[in-house]
């Protein structure tokens, strides 16, 4: 079925490629050729990216409320923290317990290094 659908998409690209006003949608389809119907190869795979969109929605809202990040490092740090929090949530772990572990490990290590001037 996937091969049949891929063939039909290729046909659409070839047929409408000469129409200038359709350049953008045809190029979009062409760039995805071979990948459009991947969900047919894997039982249970969703045909949309809705789950991925839902996963990042909260972070997009936060970014818009804050007014984006003012520095590259601020943006990267937020990405790391958001990734950790999402992973812990998906694995059913307590975000507070896990963050506490990391902070204690990092801060205690820092205090030890500072105390002994290493």
Jmol script that loads the backbone (N, CA, C; Angstrom):
load data "model"
ATOM      1  N   UNK A   1       0.816  -1.183   0.000  1.00  0.00           N
ATOM      2  CA  UNK A   1       0.000   0.000   0.000  1.00  0.00           C
ATOM      3  C   UNK A   1       0.871   1.262   0.000  1.00  0.00           C
ATOM      4  N   UNK A   2       1.958   1.229   0.809  1.00  0.00           N
ATOM      5  CA  UNK A   2       2.840   2.389   0.874  1.00  0.00           C
ATOM      6  C   UNK A   2       3.451   2.671  -0.495  1.00  0.00           C
ATOM      7  N   UNK A   3       3.934   1.630  -1.168  1.00  0.00           N
ATOM      8  CA  UNK A   3       4.547   1.817  -2.482  1.00  0.00           C
ATOM      9  C   UNK A   3       3.532   2.399  -3.477  1.00  0.00           C
ATOM     10  N   UNK A   4       2.308   1.929  -3.404  1.00  0.00           N
ATOM     11  CA  UNK A   4       1.255   2.437  -4.282  1.00  0.00           C
ATOM     12  C   UNK A   4       0.986   3.914  -4.009  1.00  0.00           C
ATOM     13  N   UNK A   5       0.863   4.279  -2.752  1.00  0.00           N
ATOM     14  CA  UNK A   5       0.607   5.670  -2.386  1.00  0.00           C
ATOM     15  C   UNK A   5       1.793   6.566  -2.761  1.00  0.00           C
ATOM     16  N   UNK A   6       3.026   6.058  -2.533  1.00  0.00           N
ATOM     17  CA  UNK A   6       4.215   6.828  -2.908  1.00  0.00           C
ATOM     18  C   UNK A   6       4.233   7.082  -4.414  1.00  0.00           C
ATOM     19  N   UNK A   7       3.848   6.073  -5.179  1.00  0.00           N
ATOM     20  CA  UNK A   7       3.787   6.233  -6.636  1.00  0.00           C
ATOM     21  C   UNK A   7       2.786   7.295  -7.041  1.00  0.00           C
ATOM     22  N   UNK A   8       1.659   7.340  -6.368  1.00  0.00           N
ATOM     23  CA  UNK A   8       0.639   8.346  -6.668  1.00  0.00           C
ATOM     24  C   UNK A   8       1.134   9.756  -6.320  1.00  0.00           C
ATOM     25  N   UNK A   9       1.901   9.871  -5.245  1.00  0.00           N
ATOM     26  CA  UNK A   9       2.463  11.174  -4.882  1.00  0.00           C
ATOM     27  C   UNK A   9       3.483  11.620  -5.931  1.00  0.00           C
ATOM     28  N   UNK A  10       4.318  10.700  -6.396  1.00  0.00           N
ATOM     29  CA  UNK A  10       5.287  11.030  -7.447  1.00  0.00           C
ATOM     30  C   UNK A  10       4.563  11.479  -8.718  1.00  0.00           C
ATOM     31  N   UNK A  11       3.473  10.816  -9.036  1.00  0.00           N
ATOM     32  CA  UNK A  11       2.678  11.190 -10.208  1.00  0.00           C
ATOM     33  C   UNK A  11       2.157  12.623 -10.064  1.00  0.00           C
ATOM     34  N   UNK A  12       1.665  12.963  -8.873  1.00  0.00           N
ATOM     35  CA  UNK A  12       1.163  14.318  -8.635  1.00  0.00           C
ATOM     36  C   UNK A  12       2.271  15.361  -8.816  1.00  0.00           C
ATOM     37  N   UNK A  13       3.448  15.048  -8.307  1.00  0.00           N
ATOM     38  CA  UNK A  13       4.578  15.971  -8.442  1.00  0.00           C
ATOM     39  C   UNK A  13       4.910  16.184  -9.917  1.00  0.00           C
ATOM     40  N   UNK A  14       5.003  15.087 -10.666  1.00  0.00           N
ATOM     41  CA  UNK A  14       5.334  15.201 -12.096  1.00  0.00           C
ATOM     42  C   UNK A  14       4.249  15.950 -12.863  1.00  0.00           C
ATOM     43  N   UNK A  15       3.024  15.675 -12.546  1.00  0.00           N
ATOM     44  CA  UNK A  15       1.912  16.280 -13.281  1.00  0.00           C
ATOM     45  C   UNK A  15       1.798  17.787 -13.053  1.00  0.00           C
ATOM     46  N   UNK A  16       1.996  18.226 -11.815  1.00  0.00           N
ATOM     47  CA  UNK A  16       1.771  19.630 -11.487  1.00  0.00           C
ATOM     48  C   UNK A  16       3.056  20.449 -11.347  1.00  0.00           C
ATOM     49  N   UNK A  17       4.194  19.857 -11.653  1.00  0.00           N
ATOM     50  CA  UNK A  17       5.476  20.540 -11.513  1.00  0.00           C
ATOM     51  C   UNK A  17       5.601  21.743 -12.448  1.00  0.00           C
ATOM     52  N   UNK A  18       4.943  21.710 -13.561  1.00  0.00           N
ATOM     53  CA  UNK A  18       5.076  22.789 -14.542  1.00  0.00           C
ATOM     54  C   UNK A  18       4.212  24.011 -14.224  1.00  0.00           C
ATOM     55  N   UNK A  19       3.315  23.894 -13.279  1.00  0.00           N
ATOM     56  CA  UNK A  19       2.447  25.014 -12.912  1.00  0.00           C
ATOM     57  C   UNK A  19       3.165  25.911 -11.908  1.00  0.00           C
ATOM     58  N   UNK A  20       3.516  27.108 -12.329  1.00  0.00           N
ATOM     59  CA  UNK A  20       4.269  28.032 -11.474  1.00  0.00           C
ATOM     60  C   UNK A  20       3.580  28.373 -10.168  1.00  0.00           C
ATOM     61  N   UNK A  21       2.260  28.548 -10.227  1.00  0.00           N
ATOM     62  CA  UNK A  21       1.531  28.927  -9.008  1.00  0.00           C
ATOM     63  C   UNK A  21       1.468  27.791  -7.983  1.00  0.00           C
ATOM     64  N   UNK A  22       1.819  26.585  -8.413  1.00  0.00           N
ATOM     65  CA  UNK A  22       1.815  25.436  -7.506  1.00  0.00           C
ATOM     66  C   UNK A  22       3.225  25.042  -7.061  1.00  0.00           C
ATOM     67  N   UNK A  23       4.181  25.918  -7.327  1.00  0.00           N
ATOM     68  CA  UNK A  23       5.576  25.581  -7.015  1.00  0.00           C
ATOM     69  C   UNK A  23       5.774  25.208  -5.539  1.00  0.00           C
ATOM     70  N   UNK A  24       5.255  26.014  -4.624  1.00  0.00           N
ATOM     71  CA  UNK A  24       5.462  25.746  -3.186  1.00  0.00           C
ATOM     72  C   UNK A  24       4.860  24.411  -2.743  1.00  0.00           C
ATOM     73  N   UNK A  25       3.578  24.148  -3.005  1.00  0.00           N
ATOM     74  CA  UNK A  25       3.035  22.859  -2.554  1.00  0.00           C
ATOM     75  C   UNK A  25       3.684  21.661  -3.246  1.00  0.00           C
ATOM     76  N   UNK A  26       4.019  21.803  -4.527  1.00  0.00           N
ATOM     77  CA  UNK A  26       4.668  20.698  -5.245  1.00  0.00           C
ATOM     78  C   UNK A  26       6.050  20.436  -4.650  1.00  0.00           C
ATOM     79  N   UNK A  27       6.778  21.493  -4.354  1.00  0.00           N
ATOM     80  CA  UNK A  27       8.115  21.333  -3.749  1.00  0.00           C
ATOM     81  C   UNK A  27       8.002  20.691  -2.365  1.00  0.00           C
ATOM     82  N   UNK A  28       6.995  21.081  -1.622  1.00  0.00           N
ATOM     83  CA  UNK A  28       6.754  20.507  -0.293  1.00  0.00           C
ATOM     84  C   UNK A  28       6.504  18.999  -0.403  1.00  0.00           C
ATOM     85  N   UNK A  29       5.684  18.618  -1.338  1.00  0.00           N
ATOM     86  CA  UNK A  29       5.398  17.189  -1.546  1.00  0.00           C
ATOM     87  C   UNK A  29       6.651  16.466  -2.016  1.00  0.00           C
ATOM     88  N   UNK A  30       7.382  17.075  -2.959  1.00  0.00           N
ATOM     89  CA  UNK A  30       8.606  16.461  -3.478  1.00  0.00           C
ATOM     90  C   UNK A  30       9.628  16.212  -2.353  1.00  0.00           C
ATOM     91  N   UNK A  31       9.775  17.167  -1.447  1.00  0.00           N
ATOM     92  CA  UNK A  31      10.743  17.028  -0.353  1.00  0.00           C
ATOM     93  C   UNK A  31      10.399  15.875   0.586  1.00  0.00           C
ATOM     94  N   UNK A  32       9.130  15.497   0.628  1.00  0.00           N
ATOM     95  CA  UNK A  32       8.711  14.415   1.518  1.00  0.00           C
ATOM     96  C   UNK A  32       8.524  13.071   0.840  1.00  0.00           C
ATOM     97  N   UNK A  33       8.810  13.006  -0.459  1.00  0.00           N
ATOM     98  CA  UNK A  33       8.603  11.746  -1.177  1.00  0.00           C
ATOM     99  C   UNK A  33       9.351  10.602  -0.498  1.00  0.00           C
ATOM    100  N   UNK A  34       8.669   9.504  -0.336  1.00  0.00           N
ATOM    101  CA  UNK A  34       9.251   8.345   0.339  1.00  0.00           C
ATOM    102  C   UNK A  34       8.984   8.332   1.838  1.00  0.00           C
ATOM    103  N   UNK A  35       8.559   9.461   2.375  1.00  0.00           N
ATOM    104  CA  UNK A  35       8.338   9.551   3.827  1.00  0.00           C
ATOM    105  C   UNK A  35       6.887   9.816   4.193  1.00  0.00           C
ATOM    106  N   UNK A  36       6.066  10.128   3.225  1.00  0.00           N
ATOM    107  CA  UNK A  36       4.695  10.535   3.522  1.00  0.00           C
ATOM    108  C   UNK A  36       3.865   9.450   4.191  1.00  0.00           C
ATOM    109  N   UNK A  37       4.074   8.214   3.844  1.00  0.00           N
ATOM    110  CA  UNK A  37       3.199   7.146   4.342  1.00  0.00           C
ATOM    111  C   UNK A  37       3.956   6.131   5.194  1.00  0.00           C
ATOM    112  N   UNK A  38       4.955   6.597   5.908  1.00  0.00           N
ATOM    113  CA  UNK A  38       5.759   5.736   6.769  1.00  0.00           C
ATOM    114  C   UNK A  38       4.891   5.030   7.803  1.00  0.00           C
ATOM    115  N   UNK A  39       3.821   5.677   8.245  1.00  0.00           N
ATOM    116  CA  UNK A  39       2.953   5.089   9.267  1.00  0.00           C
ATOM    117  C   UNK A  39       2.356   3.760   8.803  1.00  0.00           C
ATOM    118  N   UNK A  40       2.285   3.538   7.498  1.00  0.00           N
ATOM    119  CA  UNK A  40       1.735   2.272   6.996  1.00  0.00           C
ATOM    120  C   UNK A  40       2.685   1.105   7.242  1.00  0.00           C
ATOM    121  N   UNK A  41       3.965   1.387   7.449  1.00  0.00           N
ATOM    122  CA  UNK A  41       4.956   0.333   7.674  1.00  0.00           C
ATOM    123  C   UNK A  41       4.999  -0.136   9.128  1.00  0.00           C
ATOM    124  N   UNK A  42       4.500   0.689  10.037  1.00  0.00           N
ATOM    125  CA  UNK A  42       4.607   0.402  11.467  1.00  0.00           C
ATOM    126  C   UNK A  42       3.227   0.400  12.117  1.00  0.00           C
ATOM    127  N   UNK A  43       2.723  -0.774  12.473  1.00  0.00           N
ATOM    128  CA  UNK A  43       1.399  -0.843  13.121  1.00  0.00           C
ATOM    129  C   UNK A  43       1.373   0.001  14.393  1.00  0.00           C
ATOM    130  N   UNK A  44       0.319   0.761  14.542  1.00  0.00           N
ATOM    131  CA  UNK A  44       0.164   1.591  15.733  1.00  0.00           C
ATOM    132  C   UNK A  44       0.756   2.981  15.603  1.00  0.00           C
ATOM    133  N   UNK A  45       1.520   3.225  14.549  1.00  0.00           N
ATOM    134  CA  UNK A  45       2.115   4.550  14.364  1.00  0.00           C
ATOM    135  C   UNK A  45       1.043   5.521  13.888  1.00  0.00           C
ATOM    136  N   UNK A  46       0.995   6.673  14.526  1.00  0.00           N
ATOM    137  CA  UNK A  46       0.014   7.688  14.157  1.00  0.00           C
ATOM    138  C   UNK A  46       0.381   8.310  12.803  1.00  0.00           C
ATOM    139  N   UNK A  47      -0.599   8.598  11.971  1.00  0.00           N
ATOM    140  CA  UNK A  47      -0.302   9.221  10.679  1.00  0.00           C
ATOM    141  C   UNK A  47      -0.060  10.729  10.768  1.00  0.00           C
ATOM    142  N   UNK A  48      -0.144  11.278  11.961  1.00  0.00           N
ATOM    143  CA  UNK A  48       0.095  12.713  12.127  1.00  0.00           C
ATOM    144  C   UNK A  48       1.178  12.915  13.178  1.00  0.00           C
ATOM    145  N   UNK A  49       1.620  14.143  13.326  1.00  0.00           N
ATOM    146  CA  UNK A  49       2.606  14.461  14.359  1.00  0.00           C
ATOM    147  C   UNK A  49       1.925  15.101  15.566  1.00  0.00           C
ATOM    148  N   UNK A  50       0.661  14.782  15.783  1.00  0.00           N
ATOM    149  CA  UNK A  50      -0.119  15.417  16.838  1.00  0.00           C
ATOM    150  C   UNK A  50       0.504  15.202  18.225  1.00  0.00           C
ATOM    151  N   UNK A  51       1.022  14.011  18.497  1.00  0.00           N
ATOM    152  CA  UNK A  51       1.626  13.762  19.816  1.00  0.00           C
ATOM    153  C   UNK A  51       2.848  14.654  20.029  1.00  0.00           C
ATOM    154  N   UNK A  52       3.662  14.809  18.991  1.00  0.00           N
ATOM    155  CA  UNK A  52       4.837  15.677  19.100  1.00  0.00           C
ATOM    156  C   UNK A  52       4.412  17.132  19.297  1.00  0.00           C
ATOM    157  N   UNK A  53       3.390  17.542  18.578  1.00  0.00           N
ATOM    158  CA  UNK A  53       2.884  18.913  18.724  1.00  0.00           C
ATOM    159  C   UNK A  53       2.373  19.161  20.136  1.00  0.00           C
ATOM    160  N   UNK A  54       1.673  18.195  20.699  1.00  0.00           N
ATOM    161  CA  UNK A  54       1.159  18.343  22.061  1.00  0.00           C
ATOM    162  C   UNK A  54       2.305  18.421  23.061  1.00  0.00           C
ATOM    163  N   UNK A  55       3.372  17.672  22.804  1.00  0.00           N
ATOM    164  CA  UNK A  55       4.507  17.649  23.737  1.00  0.00           C
ATOM    165  C   UNK A  55       5.199  19.003  23.815  1.00  0.00           C
ATOM    166  N   UNK A  56       5.256  19.744  22.714  1.00  0.00           N
ATOM    167  CA  UNK A  56       5.966  21.025  22.735  1.00  0.00           C
ATOM    168  C   UNK A  56       5.048  22.226  22.960  1.00  0.00           C
ATOM    169  N   UNK A  57       3.753  22.010  22.930  1.00  0.00           N
ATOM    170  CA  UNK A  57       2.811  23.129  23.039  1.00  0.00           C
ATOM    171  C   UNK A  57       3.056  23.961  24.306  1.00  0.00           C
ATOM    172  N   UNK A  58       3.201  23.301  25.434  1.00  0.00           N
ATOM    173  CA  UNK A  58       3.403  24.002  26.704  1.00  0.00           C
ATOM    174  C   UNK A  58       4.642  24.889  26.650  1.00  0.00           C
ATOM    175  N   UNK A  59       5.706  24.391  26.042  1.00  0.00           N
ATOM    176  CA  UNK A  59       6.961  25.137  25.994  1.00  0.00           C
ATOM    177  C   UNK A  59       6.876  26.332  25.044  1.00  0.00           C
ATOM    178  N   UNK A  60       6.111  26.193  23.995  1.00  0.00           N
ATOM    179  CA  UNK A  60       5.906  27.314  23.075  1.00  0.00           C
ATOM    180  C   UNK A  60       5.142  28.430  23.787  1.00  0.00           C
ATOM    181  N   UNK A  61       4.138  28.056  24.557  1.00  0.00           N
ATOM    182  CA  UNK A  61       3.358  29.055  25.306  1.00  0.00           C
ATOM    183  C   UNK A  61       4.257  29.765  26.306  1.00  0.00           C
ATOM    184  N   UNK A  62       5.081  29.022  27.011  1.00  0.00           N
ATOM    185  CA  UNK A  62       5.994  29.632  27.989  1.00  0.00           C
ATOM    186  C   UNK A  62       6.935  30.605  27.289  1.00  0.00           C
ATOM    187  N   UNK A  63       7.484  30.180  26.152  1.00  0.00           N
ATOM    188  CA  UNK A  63       8.400  31.046  25.397  1.00  0.00           C
ATOM    189  C   UNK A  63       7.700  32.345  24.991  1.00  0.00           C
ATOM    190  N   UNK A  64       6.440  32.252  24.579  1.00  0.00           N
ATOM    191  CA  UNK A  64       5.714  33.446  24.155  1.00  0.00           C
ATOM    192  C   UNK A  64       5.386  34.352  25.336  1.00  0.00           C
ATOM    193  N   UNK A  65       5.067  33.763  26.474  1.00  0.00           N
ATOM    194  CA  UNK A  65       4.771  34.572  27.665  1.00  0.00           C
ATOM    195  C   UNK A  65       6.026  35.319  28.115  1.00  0.00           C
ATOM    196  N   UNK A  66       7.142  34.607  28.144  1.00  0.00           N
ATOM    197  CA  UNK A  66       8.402  35.217  28.571  1.00  0.00           C
ATOM    198  C   UNK A  66       8.862  36.252  27.544  1.00  0.00           C
ATOM    199  N   UNK A  67       8.474  36.082  26.308  1.00  0.00           N
ATOM    200  CA  UNK A  67       8.888  37.009  25.262  1.00  0.00           C
ATOM    201  C   UNK A  67      10.170  36.541  24.612  1.00  0.00           C
ATOM    202  N   UNK A  68      10.338  35.258  24.532  1.00  0.00           N
ATOM    203  CA  UNK A  68      11.508  34.550  23.990  1.00  0.00           C
ATOM    204  C   UNK A  68      12.677  34.684  24.957  1.00  0.00           C
ATOM    205  N   UNK A  69      13.748  34.068  24.650  1.00  0.00           N
ATOM    206  CA  UNK A  69      14.914  34.088  25.522  1.00  0.00           C
ATOM    207  C   UNK A  69      15.902  35.118  25.018  1.00  0.00           C
ATOM    208  N   UNK A  70      16.536  35.781  25.920  1.00  0.00           N
ATOM    209  CA  UNK A  70      17.401  36.911  25.572  1.00  0.00           C
ATOM    210  C   UNK A  70      18.823  36.497  25.198  1.00  0.00           C
ATOM    211  N   UNK A  71      19.187  35.267  25.481  1.00  0.00           N
ATOM    212  CA  UNK A  71      20.545  34.825  25.141  1.00  0.00           C
ATOM    213  C   UNK A  71      20.513  33.385  24.655  1.00  0.00           C
ATOM    214  N   UNK A  72      21.549  33.007  23.933  1.00  0.00           N
ATOM    215  CA  UNK A  72      21.656  31.638  23.427  1.00  0.00           C
ATOM    216  C   UNK A  72      21.750  30.657  24.590  1.00  0.00           C
ATOM    217  N   UNK A  73      22.518  31.010  25.619  1.00  0.00           N
ATOM    218  CA  UNK A  73      22.681  30.095  26.756  1.00  0.00           C
ATOM    219  C   UNK A  73      21.368  29.939  27.527  1.00  0.00           C
ATOM    220  N   UNK A  74      20.591  31.005  27.642  1.00  0.00           N
ATOM    221  CA  UNK A  74      19.297  30.921  28.320  1.00  0.00           C
ATOM    222  C   UNK A  74      18.356  29.980  27.592  1.00  0.00           C
ATOM    223  N   UNK A  75      18.354  30.070  26.289  1.00  0.00           N
ATOM    224  CA  UNK A  75      17.515  29.197  25.467  1.00  0.00           C
ATOM    225  C   UNK A  75      17.960  27.742  25.597  1.00  0.00           C
ATOM    226  N   UNK A  76      19.266  27.504  25.550  1.00  0.00           N
ATOM    227  CA  UNK A  76      19.783  26.139  25.678  1.00  0.00           C
ATOM    228  C   UNK A  76      19.482  25.567  27.057  1.00  0.00           C
ATOM    229  N   UNK A  77      19.691  26.361  28.091  1.00  0.00           N
ATOM    230  CA  UNK A  77      19.410  25.878  29.449  1.00  0.00           C
ATOM    231  C   UNK A  77      17.942  25.501  29.600  1.00  0.00           C
ATOM    232  N   UNK A  78      17.055  26.319  29.036  1.00  0.00           N
ATOM    233  CA  UNK A  78      15.634  25.996  29.104  1.00  0.00           C
ATOM    234  C   UNK A  78      15.349  24.680  28.382  1.00  0.00           C
ATOM    235  N   UNK A  79      15.979  24.477  27.228  1.00  0.00           N
ATOM    236  CA  UNK A  79      15.782  23.238  26.476  1.00  0.00           C
ATOM    237  C   UNK A  79      16.195  22.024  27.304  1.00  0.00           C
ATOM    238  N   UNK A  80      17.329  22.117  27.979  1.00  0.00           N
ATOM    239  CA  UNK A  80      17.808  20.998  28.792  1.00  0.00           C
ATOM    240  C   UNK A  80      16.830  20.695  29.929  1.00  0.00           C
ATOM    241  N   UNK A  81      16.421  21.748  30.619  1.00  0.00           N
ATOM    242  CA  UNK A  81      15.510  21.561  31.752  1.00  0.00           C
ATOM    243  C   UNK A  81      14.167  21.015  31.267  1.00  0.00           C
ATOM    244  N   UNK A  82      13.628  21.580  30.204  1.00  0.00           N
ATOM    245  CA  UNK A  82      12.338  21.125  29.675  1.00  0.00           C
ATOM    246  C   UNK A  82      12.421  19.668  29.224  1.00  0.00           C
ATOM    247  N   UNK A  83      13.535  19.290  28.635  1.00  0.00           N
ATOM    248  CA  UNK A  83      13.714  17.909  28.190  1.00  0.00           C
ATOM    249  C   UNK A  83      13.731  16.957  29.382  1.00  0.00           C
ATOM    250  N   UNK A  84      14.451  17.330  30.425  1.00  0.00           N
ATOM    251  CA  UNK A  84      14.492  16.500  31.635  1.00  0.00           C
ATOM    252  C   UNK A  84      13.102  16.353  32.251  1.00  0.00           C
ATOM    253  N   UNK A  85      12.400  17.472  32.394  1.00  0.00           N
ATOM    254  CA  UNK A  85      11.077  17.431  33.007  1.00  0.00           C
ATOM    255  C   UNK A  85      10.112  16.569  32.197  1.00  0.00           C
ATOM    256  N   UNK A  86      10.152  16.698  30.879  1.00  0.00           N
ATOM    257  CA  UNK A  86       9.270  15.902  30.018  1.00  0.00           C
ATOM    258  C   UNK A  86       9.598  14.421  30.104  1.00  0.00           C
ATOM    259  N   UNK A  87      10.877  14.097  30.112  1.00  0.00           N
ATOM    260  CA  UNK A  87      11.293  12.695  30.201  1.00  0.00           C
ATOM    261  C   UNK A  87      10.846  12.090  31.516  1.00  0.00           C
ATOM    262  N   UNK A  88      11.055  12.805  32.608  1.00  0.00           N
ATOM    263  CA  UNK A  88      10.637  12.289  33.912  1.00  0.00           C
ATOM    264  C   UNK A  88       9.128  12.102  33.962  1.00  0.00           C
ATOM    265  N   UNK A  89       8.388  13.044  33.403  1.00  0.00           N
ATOM    266  CA  UNK A  89       6.925  12.932  33.389  1.00  0.00           C
ATOM    267  C   UNK A  89       6.494  11.694  32.601  1.00  0.00           C
ATOM    268  N   UNK A  90       7.090  11.484  31.423  1.00  0.00           N
ATOM    269  CA  UNK A  90       6.739  10.325  30.595  1.00  0.00           C
ATOM    270  C   UNK A  90       7.070   9.000  31.280  1.00  0.00           C
ATOM    271  N   UNK A  91       8.143   8.991  32.061  1.00  0.00           N
ATOM    272  CA  UNK A  91       8.559   7.771  32.755  1.00  0.00           C
ATOM    273  C   UNK A  91       7.885   7.604  34.117  1.00  0.00           C
ATOM    274  N   UNK A  92       6.989   8.525  34.458  1.00  0.00           N
ATOM    275  CA  UNK A  92       6.246   8.423  35.709  1.00  0.00           C
ATOM    276  C   UNK A  92       7.076   8.735  36.946  1.00  0.00           C
ATOM    277  N   UNK A  93       8.165   9.440  36.754  1.00  0.00           N
ATOM    278  CA  UNK A  93       9.046   9.788  37.871  1.00  0.00           C
ATOM    279  C   UNK A  93       8.622  11.150  38.429  1.00  0.00           C
ATOM    280  N   UNK A  94       8.938  11.363  39.689  1.00  0.00           N
ATOM    281  CA  UNK A  94       8.629  12.639  40.324  1.00  0.00           C
ATOM    282  C   UNK A  94       9.645  13.684  39.869  1.00  0.00           C
ATOM    283  N   UNK A  95       9.148  14.747  39.249  1.00  0.00           N
ATOM    284  CA  UNK A  95      10.047  15.803  38.781  1.00  0.00           C
ATOM    285  C   UNK A  95      10.770  16.466  39.952  1.00  0.00           C
ATOM    286  N   UNK A  96      10.082  16.596  41.068  1.00  0.00           N
ATOM    287  CA  UNK A  96      10.670  17.257  42.232  1.00  0.00           C
ATOM    288  C   UNK A  96      11.782  16.419  42.848  1.00  0.00           C
ATOM    289  N   UNK A  97      11.550  15.118  42.957  1.00  0.00           N
ATOM    290  CA  UNK A  97      12.563  14.228  43.534  1.00  0.00           C
ATOM    291  C   UNK A  97      13.787  14.192  42.635  1.00  0.00           C
ATOM    292  N   UNK A  98      13.577  14.049  41.332  1.00  0.00           N
ATOM    293  CA  UNK A  98      14.698  13.953  40.401  1.00  0.00           C
ATOM    294  C   UNK A  98      15.479  15.258  40.338  1.00  0.00           C
ATOM    295  N   UNK A  99      14.789  16.390  40.329  1.00  0.00           N
ATOM    296  CA  UNK A  99      15.480  17.681  40.306  1.00  0.00           C
ATOM    297  C   UNK A  99      16.245  17.888  41.600  1.00  0.00           C
ATOM    298  N   UNK A 100      15.667  17.461  42.720  1.00  0.00           N
ATOM    299  CA  UNK A 100      16.346  17.551  44.007  1.00  0.00           C
ATOM    300  C   UNK A 100      17.653  16.756  43.985  1.00  0.00           C
ATOM    301  N   UNK A 101      17.616  15.548  43.427  1.00  0.00           N
ATOM    302  CA  UNK A 101      18.832  14.725  43.327  1.00  0.00           C
ATOM    303  C   UNK A 101      19.925  15.440  42.538  1.00  0.00           C
ATOM    304  N   UNK A 102      19.536  15.988  41.398  1.00  0.00           N
ATOM    305  CA  UNK A 102      20.519  16.662  40.542  1.00  0.00           C
ATOM    306  C   UNK A 102      21.094  17.890  41.235  1.00  0.00           C
ATOM    307  N   UNK A 103      20.225  18.697  41.823  1.00  0.00           N
ATOM    308  CA  UNK A 103      20.705  19.913  42.478  1.00  0.00           C
ATOM    309  C   UNK A 103      21.605  19.598  43.662  1.00  0.00           C
ATOM    310  N   UNK A 104      21.219  18.605  44.461  1.00  0.00           N
ATOM    311  CA  UNK A 104      22.068  18.231  45.599  1.00  0.00           C
ATOM    312  C   UNK A 104      23.430  17.740  45.128  1.00  0.00           C
ATOM    313  N   UNK A 105      23.426  16.926  44.089  1.00  0.00           N
ATOM    314  CA  UNK A 105      24.689  16.396  43.564  1.00  0.00           C
ATOM    315  C   UNK A 105      25.566  17.529  43.038  1.00  0.00           C
ATOM    316  N   UNK A 106      24.977  18.418  42.241  1.00  0.00           N
ATOM    317  CA  UNK A 106      25.737  19.503  41.639  1.00  0.00           C
ATOM    318  C   UNK A 106      26.176  20.532  42.682  1.00  0.00           C
ATOM    319  N   UNK A 107      25.262  20.927  43.553  1.00  0.00           N
ATOM    320  CA  UNK A 107      25.595  21.948  44.532  1.00  0.00           C
ATOM    321  C   UNK A 107      26.558  21.421  45.589  1.00  0.00           C
ATOM    322  N   UNK A 108      26.364  20.197  46.028  1.00  0.00           N
ATOM    323  CA  UNK A 108      27.269  19.627  47.024  1.00  0.00           C
ATOM    324  C   UNK A 108      28.662  19.468  46.434  1.00  0.00           C
ATOM    325  N   UNK A 109      28.736  19.060  45.183  1.00  0.00           N
ATOM    326  CA  UNK A 109      30.029  18.947  44.506  1.00  0.00           C
ATOM    327  C   UNK A 109      30.688  20.302  44.368  1.00  0.00           C
ATOM    328  N   UNK A 110      29.894  21.334  44.079  1.00  0.00           N
ATOM    329  CA  UNK A 110      30.427  22.685  43.924  1.00  0.00           C
ATOM    330  C   UNK A 110      30.939  23.216  45.256  1.00  0.00           C
ATOM    331  N   UNK A 111      30.185  22.994  46.322  1.00  0.00           N
ATOM    332  CA  UNK A 111      30.602  23.453  47.656  1.00  0.00           C
ATOM    333  C   UNK A 111      31.902  22.762  48.051  1.00  0.00           C
ATOM    334  N   UNK A 112      32.016  21.484  47.760  1.00  0.00           N
ATOM    335  CA  UNK A 112      33.231  20.742  48.103  1.00  0.00           C
ATOM    336  C   UNK A 112      34.423  21.296  47.333  1.00  0.00           C
ATOM    337  N   UNK A 113      34.249  21.571  46.044  1.00  0.00           N
ATOM    338  CA  UNK A 113      35.334  22.128  45.230  1.00  0.00           C
ATOM    339  C   UNK A 113      35.722  23.511  45.729  1.00  0.00           C
ATOM    340  N   UNK A 114      34.720  24.318  46.097  1.00  0.00           N
ATOM    341  CA  UNK A 114      34.984  25.668  46.579  1.00  0.00           C
ATOM    342  C   UNK A 114      35.706  25.621  47.938  1.00  0.00           C
ATOM    343  N   UNK A 115      35.236  24.728  48.810  1.00  0.00           N
ATOM    344  CA  UNK A 115      35.820  24.620  50.154  1.00  0.00           C
ATOM    345  C   UNK A 115      37.295  24.247  50.090  1.00  0.00           C
ATOM    346  N   UNK A 116      37.635  23.317  49.189  1.00  0.00           N
ATOM    347  CA  UNK A 116      39.012  22.845  49.101  1.00  0.00           C
ATOM    348  C   UNK A 116      39.793  23.540  47.978  1.00  0.00           C
ATOM    349  N   UNK A 117      39.207  24.592  47.399  1.00  0.00           N
ATOM    350  CA  UNK A 117      39.841  25.436  46.377  1.00  0.00           C
ATOM    351  C   UNK A 117      40.448  24.610  45.245  1.00  0.00           C
ATOM    352  N   UNK A 118      39.663  23.696  44.732  1.00  0.00           N
ATOM    353  CA  UNK A 118      40.129  22.863  43.610  1.00  0.00           C
ATOM    354  C   UNK A 118      39.699  23.486  42.310  1.00  0.00           C
TER     355      UNK A 118
END
end "model"
wireframe off; spacefill off
backbone 0.3
color backbone group
